[in-house]
Amino acid sequence: MNINFFDHTSNNKPALREDVRILDLRWELSPEKRRIALEFELTPFIERPSIEIYISNGRGQKAGALTVIETLDHTISLVVHLRDAEPTDPYTLKAAVYYTSIEQGKRQIVHTKTITFTVA
């Protein structure tokens, strides 16, 4: 019995950790302008990466954050809540794909992506 975990007929072969990238990052603002729906697509991977999202407002203050630890999927949909009482444009979203090593106690960032958006 053969069990195929990956589609070896496509060009999307699983990548080594240093080759994992954010292929696509889409966002959509909720009608009340307090939440942002995020959708990521990562390079298919062999080792499970972690993702950190940090959103800062126009004053450079933290407006939202989240961390995904060792994701199983290469496509991810999440919602981030904005902390600002009033919108403070422009917002900057920084996403980092990383791996951690408990033995070394270090974080290896393999890819980052930054987008700027407004909510007003």
C-alpha positions in Angstrom: 0.0 0.0 0.0 1.4 3.4 -1.0 0.4 6.5 0.9 1.4 9.8 -0.8 1.5 12.7 1.5 2.6 15.1 -1.3 1.6 15.6 -4.9 4.9 14.9 -6.6 3.4 15.5 -10.0 3.1 19.3 -9.4 5.8 21.9 -9.3 4.9 22.7 -5.6 7.3 20.2 -4.1 7.8 20.7 -0.3 10.6 23.1 0.4 13.4 23.0 2.9 13.1 25.4 5.8 15.4 28.0 4.3 13.3 28.1 1.1 9.8 28.5 2.7 8.2 31.8 1.6 5.0 33.8 2.0 3.6 33.4 -1.6 0.5 35.4 -1.0 -0.9 37.6 1.8 -4.4 39.0 1.5 -6.4 41.0 4.0 -10.0 42.2 4.3 -11.3 44.7 6.8 -14.5 43.9 8.8 -17.5 46.3 8.4 -17.0 47.7 11.9 -13.2 48.3 11.1 -12.1 46.5 14.3 -11.0 43.2 12.8 -8.8 42.1 9.9 -9.2 38.8 8.2 -5.9 37.5 6.9 -5.2 34.8 4.4 -1.7 33.4 3.9 -0.3 31.0 1.4 3.1 29.6 2.1 5.4 27.5 0.1 4.6 23.8 0.8 7.1 22.7 3.4 8.8 19.7 4.9 9.3 21.1 8.4 6.4 22.9 10.0 7.1 26.7 10.2 5.8 29.2 12.7 4.4 32.6 11.7 4.4 35.9 13.6 2.2 38.8 12.7 2.7 42.3 14.2 0.5 45.3 13.3 1.5 48.8 14.2 -0.6 51.9 13.9 0.3 55.3 12.4 1.9 56.3 15.7 4.1 53.3 15.7 2.2 51.7 18.5 1.2 48.0 18.7 -2.3 47.6 17.2 -2.5 43.8 17.0 -0.4 40.7 17.0 -0.7 36.9 16.7 1.6 33.9 16.5 1.0 30.6 14.7 3.2 27.8 16.2 4.3 25.1 13.8 1.4 25.2 11.3 0.4 22.0 9.6 -1.2 23.8 6.6 0.4 25.9 3.9 -2.8 28.0 3.5 -4.0 29.7 6.6 -7.0 32.0 7.4 -7.0 34.0 10.6 -8.6 37.1 12.2 -6.6 39.8 14.0 -8.4 42.3 16.3 -7.2 45.9 16.2 -6.6 47.3 19.7 -7.0 51.0 18.8 -10.0 52.8 20.3 -10.1 54.9 17.1 -8.4 54.0 13.8 -5.0 55.5 13.4 -3.9 55.2 9.8 -1.8 54.1 8.2 -1.3 50.6 9.6 1.7 48.4 8.9 1.5 44.6 9.0 4.8 42.7 9.3 4.7 38.9 8.8 7.6 36.7 9.6 8.0 33.0 8.9 10.5 31.4 11.2 11.8 28.2 12.8 12.9 27.7 16.4 15.5 25.5 17.8 15.0 24.6 21.5 18.5 23.2 21.7 20.1 26.4 20.5 17.4 28.7 21.8 17.3 30.7 18.6 14.8 31.8 16.1 15.7 31.5 12.4 13.6 33.9 10.3 13.4 32.6 6.7 11.1 35.2 5.1 9.3 38.4 6.0 6.6 40.4 4.2 5.3 43.9 5.1 2.2 45.6 3.9 0.7 49.0 4.7 -3.1 49.6 4.8 -5.7 52.1 5.9 -9.0 51.5 7.6 -10.6 55.0 7.5 
